[in-house]
C-alpha cells in the first residue's frame, strides 16, 4: 500500500467516525495557518517527514540558503 493511500484512508476514517463526526467540523491534511474560527474544533493531520510532505503538500518547495 502506498503512503498516499494510507494517508487518505486515515483521513476518511477520521471524517466518517460516528463519534467524531458530531464534534469535529473538519479534518485538514497538512499544516495549516489562519484556520477560520468557525472551523473549530478540527483535526490537522500533519506530515512528520519528507515523504509525507510530498504526498500532502506536493506544491510546496523548501528552499534552504547556505
C-alpha positions as protocol buffer text, in pm:
chain_id: "A"
residue {
  index: 1
  type: UNK
  ca { x: 0 y: 0 z: 0 }
}
residue {
  index: 2
  type: UNK
  ca { x: 134 y: 344 z: -94 }
}
residue {
  index: 3
  type: UNK
  ca { x: 188 y: 617 z: 162 }
}
residue {
  index: 4
  type: UNK
  ca { x: -66 y: 837 z: -16 }
}
residue {
  index: 5
  type: UNK
  ca { x: -332 y: 564 z: 11 }
}
residue {
  index: 6
  type: UNK
  ca { x: -266 y: 519 z: 383 }
}
residue {
  index: 7
  type: UNK
  ca { x: -290 y: 896 z: 439 }
}
residue {
  index: 8
  type: UNK
  ca { x: -624 y: 916 z: 253 }
}
residue {
  index: 9
  type: UNK
  ca { x: -764 y: 613 z: 440 }
}
residue {
  index: 10
  type: UNK
  ca { x: -676 y: 760 z: 779 }
}
residue {
  index: 11
  type: UNK
  ca { x: -837 y: 1091 z: 682 }
}
residue {
  index: 12
  type: UNK
  ca { x: -1151 y: 913 z: 562 }
}
residue {
  index: 13
  type: UNK
  ca { x: -1174 y: 710 z: 884 }
}
residue {
  index: 14
  type: UNK
  ca { x: -1147 y: 1028 z: 1092 }
}
residue {
  index: 15
  type: UNK
  ca { x: -1406 y: 1211 z: 881 }
}
residue {
  index: 16
  type: UNK
  ca { x: -1660 y: 928 z: 891 }
}
residue {
  index: 17
  type: UNK
  ca { x: -1620 y: 823 z: 1256 }
}
residue {
  index: 18
  type: UNK
  ca { x: -1965 y: 842 z: 1417 }
}
residue {
  index: 19
  type: UNK
  ca { x: -1839 y: 982 z: 1748 }
}
residue {
  index: 20
  type: UNK
  ca { x: -1601 y: 1238 z: 1595 }
}
residue {
  index: 21
  type: UNK
  ca { x: -1847 y: 1347 z: 1326 }
}
residue {
  index: 22
  type: UNK
  ca { x: -2074 y: 1512 z: 1584 }
}
residue {
  index: 23
  type: UNK
  ca { x: -1786 y: 1710 z: 1735 }
}
residue {
  index: 24
  type: UNK
  ca { x: -1513 y: 1771 z: 1475 }
}
residue {
  index: 25
  type: UNK
  ca { x: -1602 y: 2015 z: 1197 }
}
residue {
  index: 26
  type: UNK
  ca { x: -1322 y: 1940 z: 952 }
}
residue {
  index: 27
  type: UNK
  ca { x: -1012 y: 1722 z: 906 }
}
residue {
  index: 28
  type: UNK
  ca { x: -724 y: 1904 z: 738 }
}
residue {
  index: 29
  type: UNK
  ca { x: -434 y: 1738 z: 556 }
}
residue {
  index: 30
  type: UNK
  ca { x: -101 y: 1906 z: 608 }
}
residue {
  index: 31
  type: UNK
  ca { x: -1 y: 2207 z: 811 }
}
residue {
  index: 32
  type: UNK
  ca { x: -245 y: 2498 z: 815 }
}
residue {
  index: 33
  type: UNK
  ca { x: -230 y: 2860 z: 920 }
}
residue {
  index: 34
  type: UNK
  ca { x: -515 y: 3104 z: 974 }
}
residue {
  index: 35
  type: UNK
  ca { x: -787 y: 2847 z: 1027 }
}
residue {
  index: 36
  type: UNK
  ca { x: -1124 y: 3026 z: 1047 }
}
residue {
  index: 37
  type: UNK
  ca { x: -1268 y: 3030 z: 1399 }
}
residue {
  index: 38
  type: UNK
  ca { x: -1591 y: 2872 z: 1277 }
}
residue {
  index: 39
  type: UNK
  ca { x: -1395 y: 2559 z: 1170 }
}
residue {
  index: 40
  type: UNK
  ca { x: -1300 y: 2472 z: 1528 }
}
residue {
  index: 41
  type: UNK
  ca { x: -1279 y: 2212 z: 1668 }
}
residue {
  index: 42
  type: UNK
  ca { x: -1081 y: 2045 z: 1393 }
}
residue {
  index: 43
  type: UNK
  ca { x: -814 y: 1780 z: 1338 }
}
residue {
  index: 44
  type: UNK
  ca { x: -496 y: 1861 z: 1149 }
}
residue {
  index: 45
  type: UNK
  ca { x: -303 y: 1565 z: 1009 }
}
residue {
  index: 46
  type: UNK
  ca { x: 50 y: 1700 z: 993 }
}
residue {
  index: 47
  type: UNK
  ca { x: 332 y: 1537 z: 799 }
}
residue {
  index: 48
  type: UNK
  ca { x: 635 y: 1449 z: 1008 }
}
residue {
  index: 49
  type: UNK
  ca { x: 889 y: 1377 z: 737 }
}
residue {
  index: 50
  type: UNK
  ca { x: 969 y: 1445 z: 372 }
}
residue {
  index: 51
  type: UNK
  ca { x: 778 y: 1154 z: 208 }
}
residue {
  index: 52
  type: UNK
  ca { x: 457 y: 1251 z: 388 }
}
residue {
  index: 53
  type: UNK
  ca { x: 506 y: 1617 z: 294 }
}
residue {
  index: 54
  type: UNK
  ca { x: 541 y: 1515 z: -69 }
}
residue {
  index: 55
  type: UNK
  ca { x: 201 y: 1345 z: -50 }
}
residue {
  index: 56
  type: UNK
  ca { x: 10 y: 1610 z: 145 }
}
residue {
  index: 57
  type: UNK
  ca { x: 174 y: 1924 z: 11 }
}
residue {
  index: 58
  type: UNK
  ca { x: 312 y: 1841 z: -336 }
}
residue {
  index: 59
  type: UNK
  ca { x: 330 y: 2205 z: -447 }
}
residue {
  index: 60
  type: UNK
  ca { x: 536 y: 2329 z: -150 }
}
residue {
  index: 61
  type: UNK
  ca { x: 904 y: 2372 z: -217 }
}
residue {
  index: 62
  type: UNK
  ca { x: 1153 y: 2404 z: 65 }
}
residue {
  index: 63
  type: UNK
  ca { x: 1445 y: 2632 z: -9 }
}
residue {
  index: 64
  type: UNK
  ca { x: 1748 y: 2628 z: 219 }
}
residue {
  index: 65
  type: UNK
  ca { x: 2007 y: 2901 z: 196 }
}
residue {
  index: 66
  type: UNK
  ca { x: 2361 y: 2815 z: 299 }
}
